[in-house]
């Protein structure tokens, strides 16, 4: 081979190598996704429960072109301009270090806004996060302003609440799906509230079945009792009474809340349940020692008034009887459901309508007559008479429909 041909040979080889490199760079690790719907960068996403890549589609530039298009080779999208849902979550969680709770909540608010802007992919990311059972503490508490959650104790709590006003119909089914997959009753409470606000009554049977199942599993005691009680009240579901009774055996305040939640059930069902609760020795002992917790009960219910009269005569000491008589003079308040909440069951009270108020005052007078024989000391007799006079004055000053006062 002559020396003149050597440079030519090496030149050809060089061209071949450069061409190969260019071809290799044009064929990176991007392949169509499982549905053939576009590029998906392997290994740069997170995995759902089935192990498939869910995110990472925006992880590197995508070249868009059609045959004969002069713009072939121009980049549409930029990895630094838009991150995948998984990348957004990862970066947000990583940023929590050194932040105060309000700063973390602000970061989560931004995250949720960014996920919503990504449409179905952002919603899917929320679904996968919740179904995986993950959670990250935000270091703060629970706060609501104007009916909206403004501070969440954890990222999971924030994501659950975000589903409530997520745009589009798909969020309703994902809410239902997450409710069916979670093992936390506190989650179920939030999700039921959302489903009921969007489609009242549609998922009642499903929600009750899930509550019955989860109540038999280890739960935070307060969460379990609160959600069961609120579901009993909201759905008027007698099938939840046994679950509620089991959960409140040693919690007298929850037992009183169960009695309040029974208010709209048929008398025979409600009466039997009230009798069982008052028959619990622990409940009876705690009520007798702290009768102020009876304030929210309605004495129009004969099962309630009968059992309280029995406790007054058989279980209450003199000082507890005096306390109870004083409580009967307070204005009766209607217990109002506040809805399901991860913060627990928080009973709200308001003044009842005049007709209901008058009936309640009359029921208290009847109860005073019933317990009169057990107010034997001079002090108790004086308090008994004072309570009776106070209730009569309240009735005289209560407006009635069509008349100035209730006589």
C-alpha positions as YAML, in Angstrom:
chain: A
units: angstrom
residues:
- id: 1
  name: UNK
  ca: [0.00, 0.00, 0.00]
- id: 2
  name: UNK
  ca: [1.45, 3.38, -0.99]
- id: 3
  name: UNK
  ca: [1.93, 6.14, 1.59]
- id: 4
  name: UNK
  ca: [-0.55, 8.34, -0.37]
- id: 5
  name: UNK
  ca: [-3.43, 5.89, 0.22]
- id: 6
  name: UNK
  ca: [-2.99, 5.72, 4.02]
- id: 7
  name: UNK
  ca: [-4.40, 9.21, 4.73]
- id: 8
  name: UNK
  ca: [-7.37, 8.51, 2.47]
- id: 9
  name: UNK
  ca: [-8.14, 5.22, 4.32]
- id: 10
  name: UNK
  ca: [-7.95, 6.83, 7.74]
- id: 11
  name: UNK
  ca: [-10.14, 9.66, 6.49]
- id: 12
  name: UNK
  ca: [-12.85, 7.21, 5.42]
- id: 13
  name: UNK
  ca: [-12.64, 5.43, 8.76]
- id: 14
  name: UNK
  ca: [-13.00, 8.76, 10.57]
- id: 15
  name: UNK
  ca: [-16.12, 9.64, 8.63]
- id: 16
  name: UNK
  ca: [-17.58, 6.22, 9.47]
- id: 17
  name: UNK
  ca: [-16.89, 6.69, 13.20]
- id: 18
  name: UNK
  ca: [-18.40, 10.19, 13.33]
- id: 19
  name: UNK
  ca: [-21.49, 8.97, 11.46]
- id: 20
  name: UNK
  ca: [-21.91, 6.09, 13.95]
- id: 21
  name: UNK
  ca: [-21.66, 8.45, 16.91]
- id: 22
  name: UNK
  ca: [-24.27, 10.78, 15.45]
- id: 23
  name: UNK
  ca: [-26.62, 7.85, 14.78]
- id: 24
  name: UNK
  ca: [-26.10, 6.50, 18.31]
- id: 25
  name: UNK
  ca: [-26.90, 9.87, 19.86]
- id: 26
  name: UNK
  ca: [-30.11, 10.06, 17.85]
- id: 27
  name: UNK
  ca: [-31.23, 6.73, 19.38]
- id: 28
  name: UNK
  ca: [-31.14, 7.34, 23.18]
- id: 29
  name: UNK
  ca: [-32.83, 5.36, 25.91]
- id: 30
  name: UNK
  ca: [-36.28, 6.68, 24.96]
- id: 31
  name: UNK
  ca: [-38.88, 4.23, 23.84]
- id: 32
  name: UNK
  ca: [-42.63, 4.31, 23.38]
- id: 33
  name: UNK
  ca: [-44.54, 3.74, 26.59]
- id: 34
  name: UNK
  ca: [-46.58, 0.63, 27.22]
- id: 35
  name: UNK
  ca: [-49.53, 2.12, 25.37]
- id: 36
  name: UNK
  ca: [-47.48, 3.39, 22.45]
- id: 37
  name: UNK
  ca: [-48.51, 6.93, 23.36]
- id: 38
  name: UNK
  ca: [-45.16, 8.70, 23.22]
- id: 39
  name: UNK
  ca: [-41.68, 8.81, 24.59]
- id: 40
  name: UNK
  ca: [-40.99, 7.59, 28.09]
- id: 41
  name: UNK
  ca: [-37.55, 7.81, 29.61]
- id: 42
  name: UNK
  ca: [-36.86, 4.53, 31.36]
- id: 43
  name: UNK
  ca: [-35.61, 4.53, 34.90]
- id: 44
  name: UNK
  ca: [-36.42, 8.21, 35.54]
- id: 45
  name: UNK
  ca: [-39.81, 7.93, 37.17]
- id: 46
  name: UNK
  ca: [-41.40, 6.40, 40.21]
- id: 47
  name: UNK
  ca: [-43.29, 3.15, 40.14]
- id: 48
  name: UNK
  ca: [-46.89, 2.39, 40.87]
- id: 49
  name: UNK
  ca: [-47.94, -0.69, 42.76]
- id: 50
  name: UNK
  ca: [-47.54, -2.79, 39.67]
- id: 51
  name: UNK
  ca: [-43.95, -1.68, 39.21]
- id: 52
  name: UNK
  ca: [-44.46, 0.13, 35.89]
- id: 53
  name: UNK
  ca: [-42.92, 3.53, 35.18]
- id: 54
  name: UNK
  ca: [-45.52, 6.22, 35.82]
- id: 55
  name: UNK
  ca: [-43.62, 9.47, 35.48]
- id: 56
  name: UNK
  ca: [-40.60, 10.94, 33.75]
- id: 57
  name: UNK
  ca: [-42.12, 11.74, 30.35]
- id: 58
  name: UNK
  ca: [-40.80, 15.28, 30.56]
- id: 59
  name: UNK
  ca: [-37.39, 14.16, 31.72]
- id: 60
  name: UNK
  ca: [-35.53, 15.05, 28.49]
- id: 61
  name: UNK
  ca: [-36.25, 17.01, 25.29]
- id: 62
  name: UNK
  ca: [-38.49, 15.44, 22.68]
- id: 63
  name: UNK
  ca: [-37.87, 16.03, 18.97]
- id: 64
  name: UNK
  ca: [-41.07, 16.62, 17.05]
- id: 65
  name: UNK
  ca: [-41.15, 16.59, 13.25]
- id: 66
  name: UNK
  ca: [-43.18, 15.40, 10.31]
- id: 67
  name: UNK
  ca: [-41.89, 14.36, 6.86]
- id: 68
  name: UNK
  ca: [-40.72, 17.42, 4.91]
- id: 69
  name: UNK
  ca: [-41.03, 19.67, 7.96]
- id: 70
  name: UNK
  ca: [-38.29, 22.29, 7.86]
- id: 71
  name: UNK
  ca: [-38.48, 22.62, 11.64]
- id: 72
  name: UNK
  ca: [-37.23, 19.03, 12.09]
- id: 73
  name: UNK
  ca: [-34.80, 18.86, 14.95]
- id: 74
  name: UNK
  ca: [-36.26, 21.74, 16.96]
- id: 75
  name: UNK
  ca: [-36.79, 20.89, 20.62]
- id: 76
  name: UNK
  ca: [-40.31, 20.97, 22.06]
- id: 77
  name: UNK
  ca: [-40.18, 21.04, 25.84]
- id: 78
  name: UNK
  ca: [-37.30, 21.47, 28.21]
- id: 79
  name: UNK
  ca: [-36.42, 19.31, 31.21]
- id: 80
  name: UNK
  ca: [-35.63, 22.40, 33.24]
- id: 81
  name: UNK
  ca: [-38.93, 24.10, 32.33]
- id: 82
  name: UNK
  ca: [-41.39, 21.34, 33.33]
- id: 83
  name: UNK
  ca: [-40.71, 18.46, 35.70]
- id: 84
  name: UNK
  ca: [-42.57, 15.20, 35.97]
- id: 85
  name: UNK
  ca: [-45.10, 14.77, 38.80]
- id: 86
  name: UNK
  ca: [-42.63, 12.43, 40.51]
- id: 87
  name: UNK
  ca: [-39.88, 15.03, 40.20]
- id: 88
  name: UNK
  ca: [-42.12, 17.72, 41.65]
- id: 89
  name: UNK
  ca: [-42.99, 15.56, 44.65]
- id: 90
  name: UNK
  ca: [-39.39, 14.55, 45.20]
- id: 91
  name: UNK
  ca: [-38.15, 18.14, 45.08]
- id: 92
  name: UNK
  ca: [-40.90, 19.40, 47.37]
- id: 93
  name: UNK
  ca: [-40.25, 16.77, 50.02]
- id: 94
  name: UNK
  ca: [-36.51, 17.37, 49.79]
- id: 95
  name: UNK
  ca: [-37.10, 21.08, 50.39]
- id: 96
  name: UNK
  ca: [-38.82, 20.49, 53.76]
- id: 97
  name: UNK
  ca: [-35.53, 20.29, 55.65]
- id: 98
  name: UNK
  ca: [-35.08, 23.43, 57.73]
- id: 99
  name: UNK
  ca: [-38.57, 24.78, 56.91]
- id: 100
  name: UNK
  ca: [-41.14, 25.82, 59.48]
- id: 101
  name: UNK
  ca: [-44.62, 24.19, 59.36]
- id: 102
  name: UNK
  ca: [-46.23, 27.17, 57.63]
- id: 103
  name: UNK
  ca: [-43.46, 27.19, 55.02]
- id: 104
  name: UNK
  ca: [-43.93, 23.47, 54.40]
- id: 105
  name: UNK
  ca: [-47.66, 23.97, 53.96]
- id: 106
  name: UNK
  ca: [-46.97, 26.76, 51.48]
- id: 107
  name: UNK
  ca: [-44.63, 24.46, 49.57]
- id: 108
  name: UNK
  ca: [-47.31, 21.75, 49.49]
- id: 109
  name: UNK
  ca: [-49.86, 24.26, 48.22]
- id: 110
  name: UNK
  ca: [-47.52, 25.12, 45.36]
- id: 111
  name: UNK
  ca: [-46.96, 21.42, 44.68]
- id: 112
  name: UNK
  ca: [-50.69, 20.76, 44.44]
- id: 113
  name: UNK
  ca: [-51.14, 23.70, 42.06]
- id: 114
  name: UNK
  ca: [-48.32, 22.37, 39.86]
- id: 115
  name: UNK
  ca: [-49.80, 18.87, 39.83]
- id: 116
  name: UNK
  ca: [-53.18, 20.24, 38.83]
- id: 117
  name: UNK
  ca: [-51.57, 22.08, 35.94]
- id: 118
  name: UNK
  ca: [-50.24, 18.73, 34.68]
- id: 119
  name: UNK
  ca: [-53.78, 17.41, 34.26]
- id: 120
  name: UNK
  ca: [-54.41, 13.65, 34.45]
- id: 121
  name: UNK
  ca: [-50.72, 12.90, 35.04]
- id: 122
  name: UNK
  ca: [-50.73, 15.07, 38.16]
- id: 123
  name: UNK
  ca: [-53.91, 13.45, 39.46]
- id: 124
  name: UNK
  ca: [-52.45, 10.01, 38.82]
- id: 125
  name: UNK
  ca: [-49.39, 10.98, 40.86]
- id: 126
  name: UNK
  ca: [-51.64, 11.89, 43.81]
- id: 127
  name: UNK
  ca: [-53.48, 8.59, 43.43]
- id: 128
  name: UNK
  ca: [-50.26, 6.57, 43.44]
- id: 129
  name: UNK
  ca: [-48.87, 8.45, 46.43]
- id: 130
  name: UNK
  ca: [-52.01, 7.82, 48.49]
- id: 131
  name: UNK
  ca: [-52.38, 4.18, 47.45]
- id: 132
  name: UNK
  ca: [-48.77, 3.52, 48.43]
- id: 133
  name: UNK
  ca: [-49.65, 4.46, 52.02]
- id: 134
  name: UNK
  ca: [-46.89, 7.07, 52.21]
- id: 135
  name: UNK
  ca: [-46.85, 10.10, 54.48]
- id: 136
  name: UNK
  ca: [-44.51, 12.92, 55.48]
- id: 137
  name: UNK
  ca: [-45.07, 15.08, 58.55]
- id: 138
  name: UNK
  ca: [-45.36, 18.81, 57.94]
- id: 139
  name: UNK
  ca: [-44.71, 19.51, 61.62]
- id: 140
  name: UNK
  ca: [-47.85, 21.53, 62.26]
- id: 141
  name: UNK
  ca: [-51.48, 21.01, 63.15]
- id: 142
  name: UNK
  ca: [-54.84, 21.17, 61.43]
- id: 143
  name: UNK
  ca: [-56.47, 24.48, 60.56]
- id: 144
  name: UNK
  ca: [-59.61, 25.43, 58.66]
- id: 145
  name: UNK
  ca: [-60.65, 28.91, 57.52]
- id: 146
  name: UNK
  ca: [-63.93, 29.64, 55.70]
- id: 147
  name: UNK
  ca: [-64.53, 25.94, 55.23]
- id: 148
  name: UNK
  ca: [-61.15, 25.36, 53.57]
- id: 149
  name: UNK
  ca: [-58.18, 23.50, 55.01]
- id: 150
  name: UNK
  ca: [-55.36, 26.05, 55.35]
- id: 151
  name: UNK
  ca: [-52.90, 23.89, 57.28]
- id: 152
  name: UNK
  ca: [-52.39, 20.13, 57.28]
- id: 153
  name: UNK
  ca: [-50.40, 18.00, 59.71]
- id: 154
  name: UNK
  ca: [-48.94, 15.86, 56.92]
- id: 155
  name: UNK
  ca: [-48.46, 15.64, 53.18]
- id: 156
  name: UNK
  ca: [-50.94, 12.76, 52.99]
- id: 157
  name: UNK
  ca: [-53.59, 14.81, 54.74]
- id: 158
  name: UNK
  ca: [-53.01, 17.68, 52.31]
- id: 159
  name: UNK
  ca: [-53.25, 15.38, 49.29]
- id: 160
  name: UNK
  ca: [-56.48, 13.82, 50.57]
- id: 161
  name: UNK
  ca: [-58.03, 17.23, 51.01]
- id: 162
  name: UNK
  ca: [-56.81, 18.32, 47.57]
- id: 163
  name: UNK
  ca: [-58.91, 15.59, 45.95]
- id: 164
  name: UNK
  ca: [-62.05, 17.30, 47.21]
- id: 165
  name: UNK
  ca: [-61.90, 20.19, 44.74]
- id: 166
  name: UNK
  ca: [-59.71, 18.67, 42.05]
- id: 167
  name: UNK
  ca: [-61.10, 19.64, 38.64]
- id: 168
  name: UNK
  ca: [-62.68, 17.03, 36.41]
- id: 169
  name: UNK
  ca: [-64.86, 13.97, 36.99]
- id: 170
  name: UNK
  ca: [-61.97, 11.53, 37.20]
- id: 171
  name: UNK
  ca: [-61.13, 12.73, 40.72]
- id: 172
  name: UNK
  ca: [-64.43, 11.30, 42.01]
- id: 173
  name: UNK
  ca: [-63.50, 7.76, 41.00]
- id: 174
  name: UNK
  ca: [-59.98, 8.14, 42.35]
- id: 175
  name: UNK
  ca: [-61.43, 9.36, 45.64]
- id: 176
  name: UNK
  ca: [-63.59, 6.26, 45.75]
- id: 177
  name: UNK
  ca: [-60.63, 4.05, 44.82]
- id: 178
  name: UNK
  ca: [-58.42, 5.49, 47.56]
- id: 179
  name: UNK
  ca: [-61.24, 5.06, 50.11]
- id: 180
  name: UNK
  ca: [-61.39, 1.38, 49.19]
- id: 181
  name: UNK
  ca: [-57.64, 0.85, 49.46]
- id: 182
  name: UNK
  ca: [-56.69, 2.77, 52.61]
- id: 183
  name: UNK
  ca: [-56.38, 1.09, 56.01]
- id: 184
  name: UNK
  ca: [-56.88, 4.33, 57.96]
- id: 185
  name: UNK
  ca: [-60.28, 5.38, 59.22]
- id: 186
  name: UNK
  ca: [-59.02, 8.96, 59.42]
- id: 187
  name: UNK
  ca: [-58.56, 8.86, 55.62]
- id: 188
  name: UNK
  ca: [-62.02, 7.40, 55.16]
- id: 189
  name: UNK
  ca: [-63.60, 10.27, 57.08]
- id: 190
  name: UNK
  ca: [-62.13, 12.87, 54.72]
- id: 191
  name: UNK
  ca: [-62.98, 10.86, 51.60]
- id: 192
  name: UNK
  ca: [-66.59, 10.19, 52.64]
- id: 193
  name: UNK
  ca: [-67.09, 13.90, 53.16]
- id: 194
  name: UNK
  ca: [-65.83, 14.57, 49.63]
- id: 195
  name: UNK
  ca: [-67.95, 11.84, 48.04]
- id: 196
  name: UNK
  ca: [-71.05, 13.02, 49.89]
- id: 197
  name: UNK
  ca: [-70.52, 16.61, 48.79]
- id: 198
  name: UNK
  ca: [-70.20, 15.56, 45.14]
- id: 199
  name: UNK
  ca: [-72.72, 12.73, 44.97]
- id: 200
  name: UNK
  ca: [-74.84, 12.47, 48.16]
- id: 201
  name: UNK
  ca: [-75.87, 8.96, 49.12]
- id: 202
  name: UNK
  ca: [-74.32, 7.26, 46.09]
- id: 203
  name: UNK
  ca: [-71.54, 5.56, 48.03]
- id: 204
  name: UNK
  ca: [-73.37, 5.10, 51.34]
- id: 205
  name: UNK
  ca: [-73.41, 1.28, 51.37]
- id: 206
  name: UNK
  ca: [-69.81, 1.11, 50.22]
- id: 207
  name: UNK
  ca: [-68.67, 3.59, 52.88]
- id: 208
  name: UNK
  ca: [-70.48, 1.75, 55.69]
- id: 209
  name: UNK
  ca: [-68.95, -1.56, 54.63]
- id: 210
  name: UNK
  ca: [-65.45, -0.05, 54.61]
- id: 211
  name: UNK
  ca: [-65.95, 1.50, 58.06]
- id: 212
  name: UNK
  ca: [-67.14, -1.82, 59.48]
- id: 213
  name: UNK
  ca: [-64.08, -3.57, 58.09]
- id: 214
  name: UNK
  ca: [-61.50, -1.00, 59.21]
- id: 215
  name: UNK
  ca: [-63.01, -0.57, 62.68]
- id: 216
  name: UNK
  ca: [-61.94, -4.15, 63.44]
- id: 217
  name: UNK
  ca: [-58.33, -3.29, 62.62]
- id: 218
  name: UNK
  ca: [-55.89, -1.42, 64.88]
- id: 219
  name: UNK
  ca: [-56.61, 2.31, 64.64]
- id: 220
  name: UNK
  ca: [-55.94, 5.42, 66.64]
- id: 221
  name: UNK
  ca: [-58.71, 5.19, 69.22]
- id: 222
  name: UNK
  ca: [-59.90, 8.76, 68.77]
- id: 223
  name: UNK
  ca: [-59.95, 8.53, 64.97]
- id: 224
  name: UNK
  ca: [-61.88, 5.28, 64.97]
- id: 225
  name: UNK
  ca: [-64.56, 6.38, 67.41]
- id: 226
  name: UNK
  ca: [-64.99, 9.81, 65.82]
- id: 227
  name: UNK
  ca: [-65.42, 8.55, 62.26]
- id: 228
  name: UNK
  ca: [-67.78, 5.74, 63.26]
- id: 229
  name: UNK
  ca: [-69.93, 8.13, 65.33]
- id: 230
  name: UNK
  ca: [-70.11, 10.69, 62.55]
- id: 231
  name: UNK
  ca: [-70.99, 8.01, 59.98]
- id: 232
  name: UNK
  ca: [-73.70, 6.69, 62.31]
- id: 233
  name: UNK
  ca: [-75.14, 10.19, 62.56]
- id: 234
  name: UNK
  ca: [-74.76, 11.18, 58.92]
- id: 235
  name: UNK
  ca: [-76.00, 7.98, 57.30]
- id: 236
  name: UNK
  ca: [-78.51, 7.14, 60.06]
- id: 237
  name: UNK
  ca: [-77.06, 3.64, 59.87]
- id: 238
  name: UNK
  ca: [-78.18, 1.25, 62.66]
- id: 239
  name: UNK
  ca: [-75.71, -1.33, 61.36]
- id: 240
  name: UNK
  ca: [-72.92, 0.86, 62.77]
- id: 241
  name: UNK
  ca: [-74.34, 0.82, 66.33]
- id: 242
  name: UNK
  ca: [-72.49, -2.39, 67.38]
- id: 243
  name: UNK
  ca: [-69.22, -0.97, 66.01]
- id: 244
  name: UNK
  ca: [-69.76, 2.29, 67.88]
- id: 245
  name: UNK
  ca: [-70.62, 0.52, 71.14]
- id: 246
  name: UNK
  ca: [-67.48, -1.58, 70.93]
- id: 247
  name: UNK
  ca: [-65.24, 1.44, 70.35]
- id: 248
  name: UNK
  ca: [-66.61, 3.62, 73.16]
- id: 249
  name: UNK
  ca: [-66.74, 1.08, 75.98]
- id: 250
  name: UNK
  ca: [-64.16, 2.95, 78.05]
- id: 251
  name: UNK
  ca: [-64.70, 6.45, 76.68]
- id: 252
  name: UNK
  ca: [-67.60, 8.19, 78.35]
- id: 253
  name: UNK
  ca: [-67.47, 11.30, 76.18]
- id: 254
  name: UNK
  ca: [-67.67, 9.19, 73.05]
- id: 255
  name: UNK
  ca: [-70.57, 7.28, 74.60]
- id: 256
  name: UNK
  ca: [-72.48, 10.55, 75.03]
- id: 257
  name: UNK
  ca: [-71.70, 11.42, 71.40]
- id: 258
  name: UNK
  ca: [-73.10, 8.05, 70.32]
- id: 259
  name: UNK
  ca: [-76.33, 8.82, 72.19]
- id: 260
  name: UNK
  ca: [-76.51, 12.17, 70.39]
- id: 261
  name: UNK
  ca: [-75.85, 10.49, 67.05]
- id: 262
  name: UNK
  ca: [-78.76, 8.10, 67.63]
- id: 263
  name: UNK
  ca: [-81.24, 10.99, 67.69]
- id: 264
  name: UNK
  ca: [-82.73, 10.46, 64.21]
- id: 265
  name: UNK
  ca: [-83.09, 6.68, 64.38]
- id: 266
  name: UNK
  ca: [-86.44, 4.99, 65.16]
- id: 267
  name: UNK
  ca: [-87.36, 5.06, 68.84]
- id: 268
  name: UNK
  ca: [-87.14, 1.30, 69.34]
- id: 269
  name: UNK
  ca: [-83.63, 1.17, 67.84]
- id: 270
  name: UNK
  ca: [-82.46, 4.28, 69.66]
- id: 271
  name: UNK
  ca: [-83.98, 3.28, 72.99]
- id: 272
  name: UNK
  ca: [-82.34, -0.15, 73.04]
- id: 273
  name: UNK
  ca: [-78.93, 1.34, 72.19]
- id: 274
  name: UNK
  ca: [-79.25, 4.03, 74.90]
- id: 275
  name: UNK
  ca: [-80.16, 1.38, 77.47]
- id: 276
  name: UNK
  ca: [-77.07, -0.66, 76.60]
- id: 277
  name: UNK
  ca: [-74.76, 2.35, 76.87]
- id: 278
  name: UNK
  ca: [-76.08, 3.40, 80.28]
- id: 279
  name: UNK
  ca: [-75.90, -0.21, 81.44]
- id: 280
  name: UNK
  ca: [-72.13, -0.15, 80.90]
- id: 281
  name: UNK
  ca: [-70.73, 0.17, 84.46]
- id: 282
  name: UNK
  ca: [-67.77, 2.27, 83.33]
- id: 283
  name: UNK
  ca: [-69.99, 4.70, 81.45]
- id: 284
  name: UNK
  ca: [-72.44, 4.96, 84.33]
- id: 285
  name: UNK
  ca: [-69.67, 5.55, 86.87]
- id: 286
  name: UNK
  ca: [-68.00, 8.27, 84.81]
- id: 287
  name: UNK
  ca: [-71.26, 10.08, 84.09]
- id: 288
  name: UNK
  ca: [-72.24, 9.95, 87.75]
- id: 289
  name: UNK
  ca: [-68.92, 11.50, 88.71]
- id: 290
  name: UNK
  ca: [-68.97, 14.19, 86.00]
- id: 291
  name: UNK
  ca: [-72.61, 15.02, 85.15]
- id: 292
  name: UNK
  ca: [-71.74, 18.18, 83.18]
- id: 293
  name: UNK
  ca: [-71.11, 15.99, 80.14]
- id: 294
  name: UNK
  ca: [-74.86, 15.29, 80.06]
- id: 295
  name: UNK
  ca: [-75.58, 18.85, 78.94]
- id: 296
  name: UNK
  ca: [-75.81, 18.04, 75.24]
- id: 297
  name: UNK
  ca: [-78.38, 15.26, 75.68]
- id: 298
  name: UNK
  ca: [-82.05, 15.71, 74.94]
- id: 299
  name: UNK
  ca: [-84.32, 14.76, 77.81]
- id: 300
  name: UNK
  ca: [-87.27, 14.53, 75.44]
- id: 301
  name: UNK
  ca: [-86.01, 11.01, 74.77]
- id: 302
  name: UNK
  ca: [-87.63, 8.82, 77.46]
- id: 303
  name: UNK
  ca: [-84.71, 6.39, 77.38]
- id: 304
  name: UNK
  ca: [-82.31, 9.24, 78.20]
- id: 305
  name: UNK
  ca: [-84.45, 10.86, 80.91]
- id: 306
  name: UNK
  ca: [-85.20, 7.50, 82.54]
- id: 307
  name: UNK
  ca: [-81.57, 6.44, 82.71]
- id: 308
  name: UNK
  ca: [-80.36, 9.82, 83.94]
- id: 309
  name: UNK
  ca: [-83.00, 9.78, 86.68]
- id: 310
  name: UNK
  ca: [-81.78, 6.35, 87.72]
- id: 311
  name: UNK
  ca: [-78.17, 7.49, 87.80]
- id: 312
  name: UNK
  ca: [-79.19, 10.52, 89.89]
- id: 313
  name: UNK
  ca: [-80.93, 8.37, 92.46]
- id: 314
  name: UNK
  ca: [-78.52, 5.43, 92.61]
- id: 315
  name: UNK
  ca: [-75.04, 6.53, 91.52]
- id: 316
  name: UNK
  ca: [-74.52, 10.25, 92.13]
- id: 317
  name: UNK
  ca: [-72.99, 11.62, 95.30]
- id: 318
  name: UNK
  ca: [-74.45, 14.77, 96.86]
- id: 319
  name: UNK
  ca: [-71.96, 17.11, 95.19]
- id: 320
  name: UNK
  ca: [-72.60, 15.48, 91.78]
- id: 321
  name: UNK
  ca: [-76.35, 15.88, 92.26]
- id: 322
  name: UNK
  ca: [-75.86, 19.58, 92.99]
- id: 323
  name: UNK
  ca: [-73.70, 19.89, 89.87]
- id: 324
  name: UNK
  ca: [-76.36, 18.19, 87.76]
- id: 325
  name: UNK
  ca: [-79.16, 20.45, 89.04]
- id: 326
  name: UNK
  ca: [-77.10, 23.48, 88.12]
- id: 327
  name: UNK
  ca: [-76.54, 22.15, 84.60]
- id: 328
  name: UNK
  ca: [-80.28, 21.71, 84.03]
- id: 329
  name: UNK
  ca: [-80.74, 25.48, 84.26]
- id: 330
  name: UNK
  ca: [-78.36, 26.11, 81.34]
- id: 331
  name: UNK
  ca: [-79.88, 26.77, 77.95]
- id: 332
  name: UNK
  ca: [-80.42, 23.55, 76.03]
- id: 333
  name: UNK
  ca: [-78.33, 23.40, 72.88]
- id: 334
  name: UNK
  ca: [-78.93, 21.46, 69.69]
- id: 335
  name: UNK
  ca: [-76.02, 19.24, 68.72]
- id: 336
  name: UNK
  ca: [-75.10, 19.78, 65.08]
- id: 337
  name: UNK
  ca: [-72.96, 17.56, 62.89]
- id: 338
  name: UNK
  ca: [-69.81, 19.19, 61.58]
- id: 339
  name: UNK
  ca: [-69.11, 16.54, 58.98]
- id: 340
  name: UNK
  ca: [-66.22, 14.10, 58.67]
- id: 341
  name: UNK
  ca: [-62.81, 15.46, 59.52]
- id: 342
  name: UNK
  ca: [-59.35, 14.06, 60.08]
- id: 343
  name: UNK
  ca: [-59.17, 16.35, 63.08]
- id: 344
  name: UNK
  ca: [-61.78, 14.14, 64.69]
- id: 345
  name: UNK
  ca: [-65.42, 14.47, 65.58]
- id: 346
  name: UNK
  ca: [-65.94, 18.03, 66.83]
- id: 347
  name: UNK
  ca: [-69.58, 18.51, 67.90]
- id: 348
  name: UNK
  ca: [-70.94, 21.97, 67.19]
- id: 349
  name: UNK
  ca: [-73.86, 23.44, 69.09]
- id: 350
  name: UNK
  ca: [-76.48, 26.01, 68.21]
- id: 351
  name: UNK
  ca: [-79.72, 27.28, 69.68]
- id: 352
  name: UNK
  ca: [-82.64, 25.04, 68.69]
- id: 353
  name: UNK
  ca: [-85.75, 26.51, 67.14]
- id: 354
  name: UNK
  ca: [-88.33, 27.90, 69.61]
- id: 355
  name: UNK
  ca: [-90.64, 24.91, 69.38]
- id: 356
  name: UNK
  ca: [-87.86, 22.41, 70.03]
- id: 357
  name: UNK
  ca: [-86.48, 24.62, 72.80]
- id: 358
  name: UNK
  ca: [-89.86, 24.75, 74.57]
- id: 359
  name: UNK
  ca: [-90.30, 20.98, 74.34]
- id: 360
  name: UNK
  ca: [-86.84, 20.45, 75.80]
- id: 361
  name: UNK
  ca: [-87.53, 22.79, 78.72]
- id: 362
  name: UNK
  ca: [-90.78, 20.93, 79.47]
- id: 363
  name: UNK
  ca: [-88.87, 17.64, 79.41]
- id: 364
  name: UNK
  ca: [-86.45, 19.06, 81.98]
- id: 365
  name: UNK
  ca: [-89.30, 20.07, 84.24]
- id: 366
  name: UNK
  ca: [-90.64, 16.52, 84.04]
- id: 367
  name: UNK
  ca: [-87.19, 15.18, 84.93]
- id: 368
  name: UNK
  ca: [-87.03, 17.50, 87.96]
- id: 369
  name: UNK
  ca: [-90.34, 16.13, 89.17]
- id: 370
  name: UNK
  ca: [-89.00, 12.62, 88.76]
- id: 371
  name: UNK
  ca: [-85.84, 13.18, 90.81]
- id: 372
  name: UNK
  ca: [-87.47, 15.39, 93.48]
- id: 373
  name: UNK
  ca: [-87.71, 12.55, 96.07]
- id: 374
  name: UNK
  ca: [-83.92, 12.18, 95.95]
- id: 375
  name: UNK
  ca: [-83.19, 15.82, 96.80]
- id: 376
  name: UNK
  ca: [-83.48, 15.25, 100.52]
- id: 377
  name: UNK
  ca: [-81.03, 17.73, 102.04]
- id: 378
  name: UNK
  ca: [-81.96, 21.38, 102.51]
- id: 379
  name: UNK
  ca: [-79.21, 22.46, 100.10]
- id: 380
  name: UNK
  ca: [-80.41, 20.09, 97.38]
- id: 381
  name: UNK
  ca: [-84.02, 21.11, 97.92]
- id: 382
  name: UNK
  ca: [-83.05, 24.74, 97.45]
- id: 383
  name: UNK
  ca: [-81.12, 23.96, 94.27]
- id: 384
  name: UNK
  ca: [-83.98, 21.84, 92.99]
- id: 385
  name: UNK
  ca: [-86.46, 24.70, 93.47]
- id: 386
  name: UNK
  ca: [-84.01, 27.17, 91.94]
- id: 387
  name: UNK
  ca: [-83.64, 24.99, 88.86]
- id: 388
  name: UNK
  ca: [-87.38, 24.70, 88.50]
- id: 389
  name: UNK
  ca: [-87.88, 28.47, 88.78]
- id: 390
  name: UNK
  ca: [-85.11, 29.15, 86.25]
- id: 391
  name: UNK
  ca: [-86.67, 26.81, 83.69]
- id: 392
  name: UNK
  ca: [-90.09, 28.43, 84.13]
- id: 393
  name: UNK
  ca: [-88.55, 31.85, 83.51]
- id: 394
  name: UNK
  ca: [-86.79, 30.58, 80.40]
- id: 395
  name: UNK
  ca: [-90.09, 29.22, 79.08]
- id: 396
  name: UNK
  ca: [-91.87, 32.49, 79.76]
- id: 397
  name: UNK
  ca: [-89.24, 34.44, 77.82]
- id: 398
  name: UNK
  ca: [-89.07, 32.12, 74.84]
- id: 399
  name: UNK
  ca: [-90.83, 33.43, 71.69]
- id: 400
  name: UNK
  ca: [-93.32, 31.05, 70.16]
- id: 401
  name: UNK
  ca: [-94.69, 31.01, 66.61]
- id: 402
  name: UNK
  ca: [-97.71, 33.31, 66.43]
- id: 403
  name: UNK
  ca: [-97.41, 34.40, 70.06]
- id: 404
  name: UNK
  ca: [-95.09, 36.53, 72.10]
- id: 405
  name: UNK
  ca: [-94.09, 33.93, 74.66]
- id: 406
  name: UNK
  ca: [-94.50, 30.30, 75.55]
- id: 407
  name: UNK
  ca: [-96.91, 30.02, 78.49]
...
